[in-house]
Amino acid sequence: MNSFVRVLDRWLALRNRVLSSPGFQRWAASFPLTRLIAQRRARALFDIVAGFVYSQVLFACVRLDLFAILSEGPRRLDELSDRLALSPDAARRLLRAAASLRLVQSLDGERYALGTLGAAMVGNPGIAAMVEHHHMVYADLADPVALLRGEARSRSLKDYWAYVDAEAPASADADRVGGYTNLMSESQQFIADDVLDAYSLKNHRCLLDVAGGDGTFLVSAAKRWPHLRVILFDLPAVAERARARFEREGLADRATAVGGDVLRDPLPEGADIVSLVRVLHDHDDAAAQSFIAAASKALPSGGTLMVAEPMAETPGAEPIGDAYFGFYLLAMGSGRARSPRELDAMLRAADLGQVRQLAPRRPFLTQLMLAQRGSGAEC
Ligand SMILES: C[S@@+](CC[C@H](N)C(=O)[O-])C[C@H]1O[C@@H](n2cnc3c(N)ncnc32)[C@H](O)[C@@H]1O
């Protein structure tokens, strides 16, 4: 152990002894210069303690369609009690809880309107879809220690994500892929906008989206760039849905969907840019590296690989990568959030170089990395 590490360890031990002392906590909470910091820390800790309950308040609002009701305009308690099919007392309890979380806003005369966060929910239906599917996350995380020890009995997420642990994922039928494909589609829109705002496809000819779900990302890209040809690759039952979607969107002349298994079948050729959007993080290292290798192989020399997904160690959003995705993916049974540094190394191992990171608008939702095929040596 070097002397810097020894000094750091001693400093941490001293700091933590002081912070954990009830006497210091009382003093810090009342001394004018430390009061604000102490309050903020205590609040942050209590928010973690209460986080599950906050999430359940949101879950109840979503289940009862409260935000859709309030998007019609402010409503009185008695009206809301009828529409939510809750007693007035229960409705008041829910509305007050939601108001404390800025999901709704309490007005004079026991009226309620959308709060700032509730209004944001209305604008992003993908968040409600995420919240709805969280009942499986809660079931799987009911005993987090058992989960960490590999002893958890609940496996709702493993069943939901049909390709996890599947011997032949390509044989999953439409019913098995329908749930997660809808969820991905609903939550894709704001990701697509952020990615396409951060990186222009003006100078690309053909975009291949690997594991592209029902094509929501490609539809956004094709609509934004009318010169662009797009190809989607996903499991056959998912690709089938994308094909139908391209038809409905009037894009069939420049959008194709190909079904197969990335780990077994060759990817379509002809694209000068390949995207992996929210794909690598839900695969373990060996499979993720194989996805990157397949994507790299599908590109011509100088072609571009785009990786867009939430990443670990994102400044200001560490809990999303390391806590949320860390535990979600553990329950799902596959994958982990990787830091840009880790992804950089994986890209370079697949003959991709000139790796660069761009900053989309909401890096906690997705980060963006780009690399060039055949320039691995030019680090
Ligand atoms: C988390 S979803 C992301 C979907 C889409 N890219 C998005 O961001 O909305 C992962 C996708 O990978 C697909 N997938 C998983 N394993 C695959 C495999 N071995 N071959 C082809 N697609 C696969 C799934 O069907 C699913 O559509």
The ligand as a Gaussian input file, in Angstrom:
#p B3LYP/6-31G(d) Opt

LIG

0 1
 C      -33.010000      -3.862000     -24.937000
 S      -33.687000      -4.235000     -26.497000
 C      -33.251000      -2.784000     -27.437000
 C      -34.085000      -2.609000     -28.668000
 C      -33.791000      -1.334000     -29.450000
 N      -32.437000      -1.270000     -29.907000
 C      -34.131000      -0.133000     -28.608000
 O      -33.238000       0.562000     -28.096000
 O      -35.332000       0.136000     -28.459000
 C      -32.597000      -5.445000     -27.103000
 C      -32.954000      -6.005000     -28.459000
 O      -31.988000      -6.984000     -28.786000
 C      -32.622000      -8.033000     -29.475000
 N      -31.756000      -9.208000     -29.356000
 C      -31.344000      -9.813000     -28.224000
 N      -30.540000     -10.850000     -28.508000
 C      -30.439000     -10.904000     -29.857000
 C      -29.754000     -11.751000     -30.743000
 N      -28.979000     -12.751000     -30.295000
 N      -29.861000     -11.518000     -32.072000
 C      -30.650000     -10.504000     -32.542000
 N      -31.304000      -9.651000     -31.727000
 C      -31.217000      -9.856000     -30.400000
 C      -33.934000      -8.167000     -28.754000
 O      -34.910000      -8.863000     -29.504000
 C      -34.297000      -6.714000     -28.512000
 O      -35.057000      -6.190000     -29.560000

